[in-house]
Amino acid sequence: MMINVTGDCFPCCMGITTDSDDSLCIGNIKYKSITDMYATDSKVQGIRNMHRMDDYSSLNMCRACDTWFVPSNIFVSIGNKWY
């Protein structure tokens, strides 16, 4: 997750650099916690699901990225919950 200088949060660094209309912005750190953004945002869940299915071409930011590969057994723990 990347946060820009105004507090807007994006799923990754490519979201900031390729998202000219802020459509990939998942919230602002001033108004929503990182946990809520990562765990409940439908955009983040959709991106995670696409990556689990090895679909890296549906989003422009993923198509333009050369560091997208993460083994499918990698999970993130936030609090007591795994994603």
N, C-alpha and C positions, 0 to 999 in steps of 0.2 A: 504494500500500500504506500502511496506517495501523497504528501500533503504540500500544497503550494503555499506561497507567502500570505495569501488571504485566508488560509485555513480550509480551502476546498480539498476534498480527499478524492483520490482516484485509485482504481484497483492496482495500478502499477505505474512505473515510470513512462511507459509508452502511452498510457492514458493521458498524461499531461502533455506529452509532445505531439500526439497525433489527434487530439480532441479539440478542434477549433471551436466547436459550438457548445462545449461542456456537457455533451450528452452522456459522457461516461463518468461525470462527477457523481459520487455516491453520497455526498453530504458535506457538511462543514463542521469541523472540529469544535467550533464555538457553540454549536447547537445540538450535536449528536456525538455520542461516544464512539471510539474506534470499534469497540466490541459490538455495539449495535449495528454500525455500518457493515462490518465484516460478516457478522452472523446472520443478519436479517435482511440485508438489501437484496432485492431480486436480481439486480444487475450482477452483483458479485456471485450470487448463487448460480446464475446462468453461465457466467464465465467459468466457474469451477466445474460445472457439469460438462461444458464443452471440452475443457481440457482433459477431464477424466475419460472422455470418449475420443481423445486424440484429434479433436476438431480445432485446428488452429487457423482456419481460413475464413471462418464466419465473421470475424471482427477485423476491421482494418488494422487496429493496433496489434493484434496477434499476427496478422499476415505480415506486418512490417518488422516484427520482432525476430531477433536471432538468438534470444536467450530464453525462450519459452519452455524448453524441455525441463520438466520436473518429474522424477519417477512417480508412478501412480501410488506408491505406498507412503508418500509424504503427506502428513497431516499437520494441522496447526492447532495448538491448544490455547484456548482463551478461557481463563478461569478454570472451571472444572469440566469444560465441554470441549470435545475434539471436533474439528471440521476437516 
